[in-house]
Amino acid sequence: MTVHQGLKEFISENRELIQSELNKHLANLDIPVRLKESMIYSLEAGGKRLRPVILMASFRNYDHEINRVLPTAAALEMIHTYSLVHDDLPAMDDDDVRRGMPTNHKKFDEATAILAGDALLTYSFELISNDALLTDSEKVRIVQILAEASGPKGMVAGQILDMEAEKKDATLEELETIHTLKTGELFRFAIRAGAYLGGAQDKQIRHLDQFSRYLGLIFQVQDDILDVTGDPDIIGKPVGSDVSNEKNTYVKLLGLDRAVQKKNDYVDKAKKALREAGAETSHLMSLTDYFSNRER
């Protein structure tokens, strides 16, 4: 896939900022060595940093003092990483490979992986609460919406619904609910937090909230498509794992052609919401196409 040069530079630049921020916080952690190694291992395992990049794109639509959102963006990446570490565990998806590397519990052991995930989750909230560039009210708001997005009403709810739906046929409505929660809630947080900290108006945030729902669904449909059509050397894991694990996917439910059509429908609705938010010239528009056409 060819990424527009401006977007490519934006993603690269902000990935570097996020990595620097993560390195800064982890380097100063005085914690047991094995725990620290396990946390760093998964954080450095080739992640695309898409969620924090989206947060920064949302913020930059309204403000450019990017240091104000770096700790929040790093916290978001830690929560996403913790969710992957736990998803890979034998009790969950039982995956041996993540991003072309052994999963955390394969590299270390199951107990260490669980604790590393726990540490990444809790440390993320510490980062936000200690952020000197945010006001107390901003800290409370960001912690609140991040807890909602990642907790029992958000990502965790989506994870258990996904597990409960295995080995039985889900409807399209059920599939959308699962992925709106499991995948979409962290994208929603990224967009809401970026816009809020950037000073967006309530009306703009409401339209961006709608956009975020479709962006999460676009990401998931493309994930399902790649599980069938992707190159394992590019996506960093074997294809067909969803089929072998009897997971409900858009491709299983609709077939490949109709899954692509559904994805394109989500793209149209996402772009409409962006235009209504007055963000049609932002990097969020380009990121929508990037999500739809990504190869890994």
C-alpha positions as CSV (number, residue, x, y, z in Angstrom):
1,M,0.0,0.0,0.0
2,T,1.2,3.5,-0.8
3,V,0.8,5.9,2.1
4,H,0.5,9.6,1.2
5,Q,3.9,11.2,2.0
6,G,2.5,13.8,4.4
7,L,0.7,11.1,6.4
8,K,3.7,8.8,6.3
9,E,5.9,11.6,7.8
10,F,3.2,12.4,10.4
11,I,3.0,8.8,11.5
12,S,6.8,8.4,11.6
13,E,7.4,11.6,13.5
14,N,4.7,10.8,16.1
15,R,5.8,7.2,16.5
16,E,9.3,8.5,17.4
17,L,7.8,11.0,19.9
18,I,5.7,8.2,21.5
19,Q,8.7,5.8,21.7
20,S,10.8,8.5,23.3
21,E,8.1,9.2,25.8
22,L,7.7,5.4,26.6
23,N,11.5,5.1,27.0
24,K,11.7,8.0,29.3
25,H,9.1,6.7,31.7
26,L,10.3,3.0,31.6
27,A,14.0,3.9,32.1
28,N,13.3,5.5,35.4
29,L,11.2,2.7,36.8
30,D,12.8,1.2,39.9
31,I,11.0,-2.2,39.8
32,P,12.0,-5.9,39.7
33,V,14.3,-6.6,36.7
34,R,12.2,-9.5,35.2
35,L,9.0,-7.4,35.4
36,K,10.6,-4.5,33.7
37,E,12.1,-6.6,31.0
38,S,8.7,-8.2,30.3
39,M,7.0,-4.8,30.1
40,I,9.6,-3.4,27.8
41,Y,9.6,-6.6,25.6
42,S,6.0,-6.2,24.7
43,L,6.1,-2.4,24.4
44,E,9.0,-2.7,21.9
45,A,7.7,-5.6,19.9
46,G,7.1,-3.6,16.7
47,G,3.9,-1.9,17.6
48,K,2.4,0.5,15.0
49,R,1.5,3.0,17.8
50,L,-1.8,3.7,15.9
51,R,-3.9,4.6,18.9
52,P,-1.5,7.3,20.2
53,V,-0.9,8.6,16.7
54,I,-4.7,9.0,16.3
55,L,-4.8,10.8,19.7
56,M,-2.1,13.2,18.5
57,A,-3.9,13.7,15.1
58,S,-7.1,14.6,16.9
59,F,-5.3,17.0,19.2
60,R,-3.4,18.7,16.4
61,N,-6.6,19.5,14.7
62,Y,-7.2,22.1,17.4
63,D,-3.8,22.7,19.1
64,H,-0.1,22.2,18.4
65,E,1.5,22.1,21.9
66,I,2.0,18.4,21.5
67,N,3.9,17.9,24.9
68,R,0.5,18.3,26.6
69,V,-0.7,15.0,25.2
70,L,2.5,12.9,25.2
71,P,2.0,11.2,28.7
72,T,-1.6,10.5,27.8
73,A,-0.6,9.0,24.5
74,A,2.0,6.8,26.2
75,A,-0.5,5.7,28.7
76,L,-2.9,4.7,26.0
77,E,-0.2,2.6,24.3
78,M,0.6,0.9,27.6
79,I,-3.1,-0.1,28.0
80,H,-3.3,-1.4,24.4
81,T,-0.1,-3.4,25.0
82,Y,-1.4,-4.9,28.2
83,S,-4.6,-6.0,26.4
84,L,-2.5,-7.8,23.8
85,V,-0.3,-9.5,26.4
86,H,-3.4,-10.8,28.1
87,D,-5.2,-11.7,24.9
88,D,-2.3,-13.9,23.9
89,L,-2.4,-16.0,27.1
90,P,-3.4,-19.7,27.0
91,A,-6.7,-18.9,28.8
92,M,-7.6,-16.4,26.1
93,D,-6.4,-16.7,22.4
94,D,-3.5,-19.0,23.2
95,D,-1.2,-17.4,20.6
96,D,2.5,-18.2,20.3
97,V,3.5,-15.3,18.0
98,R,2.8,-11.6,18.1
99,R,4.2,-9.2,15.5
100,G,6.6,-11.9,14.3
101,M,8.1,-12.5,17.8
102,P,7.3,-15.0,20.6
103,T,4.4,-13.8,22.7
104,N,5.2,-12.5,26.2
105,H,4.2,-15.7,28.0
106,K,6.4,-17.7,25.6
107,K,9.4,-15.4,26.0
108,F,9.1,-15.3,29.8
109,D,6.3,-17.3,31.4
110,E,2.6,-17.1,32.0
111,A,2.7,-15.6,35.5
112,T,5.2,-12.9,34.4
113,A,3.1,-12.0,31.4
114,I,0.0,-11.6,33.6
115,L,1.9,-9.4,36.0
116,A,3.5,-7.4,33.2
117,G,0.0,-6.7,31.8
118,D,-1.2,-5.7,35.2
119,A,1.7,-3.3,35.6
120,L,1.3,-1.7,32.2
121,L,-2.4,-1.1,33.0
122,T,-2.0,0.5,36.4
123,Y,1.2,2.4,35.5
124,S,-0.7,4.1,32.7
125,F,-3.0,5.9,35.2
126,E,0.0,6.9,37.2
127,L,1.5,8.7,34.2
128,I,-1.7,10.7,33.6
129,S,-2.1,11.6,37.3
130,N,1.5,12.8,37.5
131,D,1.4,14.9,34.3
132,A,2.5,18.4,35.3
133,L,1.1,20.0,32.0
134,L,-2.5,19.0,32.8
135,T,-4.8,20.8,35.2
136,D,-6.4,18.7,38.0
137,S,-9.8,18.8,36.2
138,E,-8.2,17.6,32.9
139,K,-6.4,14.7,34.8
140,V,-9.7,13.6,36.3
141,R,-11.5,13.8,33.0
142,I,-8.8,11.9,31.1
143,V,-8.6,9.2,33.8
144,Q,-12.4,8.9,33.8
145,I,-12.8,8.4,30.1
146,L,-9.8,6.1,29.8
147,A,-11.1,3.9,32.6
148,E,-14.5,3.7,30.9
149,A,-12.9,2.9,27.5
150,S,-10.6,0.2,28.9
151,G,-12.7,-1.2,31.7
152,P,-15.9,-3.3,32.2
153,K,-18.1,-1.0,30.1
154,G,-15.5,-0.8,27.3
155,M,-12.7,-3.0,26.0
156,V,-13.0,-5.7,28.7
157,A,-16.7,-6.0,28.0
158,G,-15.9,-6.5,24.3
159,Q,-13.3,-9.1,25.2
160,I,-15.7,-11.3,27.2
161,L,-18.5,-10.9,24.6
162,D,-16.0,-12.0,22.0
163,M,-15.1,-15.1,24.0
164,E,-18.7,-15.9,24.7
165,A,-19.5,-15.7,21.0
166,E,-16.9,-18.3,20.0
167,K,-18.1,-21.5,18.5
168,K,-21.6,-20.0,17.7
169,D,-22.8,-17.8,15.0
170,A,-23.1,-14.1,15.8
171,T,-25.4,-11.7,14.0
172,L,-24.0,-8.5,12.3
173,E,-25.4,-6.4,15.1
174,E,-23.7,-8.6,17.7
175,L,-20.4,-8.5,15.8
176,E,-20.6,-4.7,15.6
177,T,-21.2,-4.5,19.4
178,I,-18.3,-6.8,20.2
179,H,-15.8,-4.8,18.1
180,T,-17.2,-1.4,19.0
181,L,-16.3,-2.3,22.6
182,K,-13.2,-4.5,22.2
183,T,-11.4,-2.5,19.5
184,G,-13.3,0.7,19.0
185,E,-13.3,2.0,22.6
186,L,-9.6,2.7,22.7
187,F,-9.8,4.5,19.3
188,R,-12.8,6.4,20.7
189,F,-10.7,7.4,23.8
190,A,-7.8,8.5,21.5
191,I,-10.1,10.8,19.5
192,R,-12.1,12.2,22.4
193,A,-9.0,12.8,24.6
194,G,-7.1,14.5,21.8
195,A,-9.9,16.8,20.9
196,Y,-10.8,17.6,24.5
197,L,-7.2,18.5,25.4
198,G,-6.9,20.4,22.2
199,G,-9.9,22.6,23.1
200,A,-12.5,21.3,20.7
201,Q,-16.1,22.4,21.1
202,D,-18.6,19.9,22.5
203,K,-20.4,19.8,19.1
204,Q,-17.2,18.9,17.4
205,I,-16.4,16.2,19.9
206,R,-19.8,14.6,19.4
207,H,-19.2,14.3,15.7
208,L,-15.7,13.0,16.3
209,D,-17.2,10.5,18.7
210,Q,-19.4,9.2,15.8
211,F,-16.3,9.1,13.6
212,S,-14.4,7.0,16.1
213,R,-17.0,4.3,16.2
214,Y,-16.7,3.8,12.5
215,L,-12.9,4.0,12.6
216,G,-12.8,1.1,15.1
217,L,-15.1,-1.0,12.9
218,I,-13.0,-0.2,9.8
219,F,-9.9,-1.4,11.6
220,Q,-11.6,-4.6,12.7
221,V,-13.1,-5.5,9.3
222,Q,-9.7,-5.0,7.7
223,D,-8.2,-7.2,10.4
224,D,-10.6,-10.0,9.6
225,I,-9.9,-9.6,5.8
226,L,-6.1,-9.8,6.5
227,D,-6.6,-13.0,8.5
228,V,-7.8,-14.5,5.2
229,T,-5.8,-12.6,2.5
230,G,-2.8,-11.2,4.4
231,D,0.9,-12.1,4.0
232,P,2.0,-13.8,7.3
233,D,5.5,-12.2,6.8
234,I,3.9,-8.8,6.7
235,I,1.3,-9.1,9.4
236,G,3.7,-10.9,11.8
237,K,1.4,-13.9,12.6
238,P,0.0,-16.9,10.8
239,V,-3.1,-16.3,8.7
240,G,-6.3,-18.3,9.3
241,S,-6.0,-18.2,13.1
242,D,-9.5,-16.8,13.4
243,V,-10.9,-19.7,11.5
244,S,-9.0,-22.3,13.5
245,N,-10.1,-20.6,16.8
246,E,-13.7,-20.6,15.5
247,K,-14.0,-16.9,16.0
248,N,-16.8,-14.8,14.6
249,T,-15.5,-12.4,11.9
250,Y,-16.9,-10.2,9.2
251,V,-15.6,-12.6,6.5
252,K,-17.1,-15.6,8.2
253,L,-20.5,-13.8,8.5
254,L,-20.6,-12.0,5.2
255,G,-18.1,-13.6,2.9
256,L,-15.0,-11.7,1.6
257,D,-16.7,-9.6,-1.0
258,R,-19.5,-8.4,1.3
259,A,-17.0,-7.8,4.1
260,V,-15.1,-5.4,1.8
261,Q,-18.4,-3.7,0.9
262,K,-19.3,-3.3,4.6
263,K,-15.8,-1.8,5.3
264,N,-16.3,0.7,2.5
265,D,-19.7,1.6,4.0
266,Y,-18.0,2.3,7.3
267,V,-15.4,4.5,5.5
268,D,-18.1,6.6,3.9
269,K,-19.9,7.1,7.2
270,A,-16.6,7.9,9.0
271,K,-15.7,10.6,6.5
272,K,-19.2,12.1,6.7
273,A,-18.8,12.5,10.5
274,L,-15.3,14.1,10.0
275,R,-16.8,16.6,7.6
276,E,-19.5,17.4,10.1
277,A,-16.8,17.9,12.8
278,G,-15.0,20.4,10.5
279,A,-12.0,18.0,10.5
280,E,-12.0,17.0,6.8
281,T,-8.6,18.5,6.2
282,S,-7.0,16.8,9.2
283,H,-4.7,13.8,9.2
284,L,-7.8,11.9,10.6
285,M,-9.2,11.8,7.1
286,S,-6.0,10.3,5.7
287,L,-5.8,7.8,8.6
288,T,-9.2,6.6,7.7
289,D,-8.0,5.4,4.3
290,Y,-4.8,4.1,5.9
291,F,-6.8,1.9,8.2
292,S,-9.0,0.7,5.4
293,N,-6.1,-0.3,3.2
294,R,-3.4,-1.4,5.7
295,E,-1.5,-4.6,5.0
296,R,-0.7,-5.5,8.7
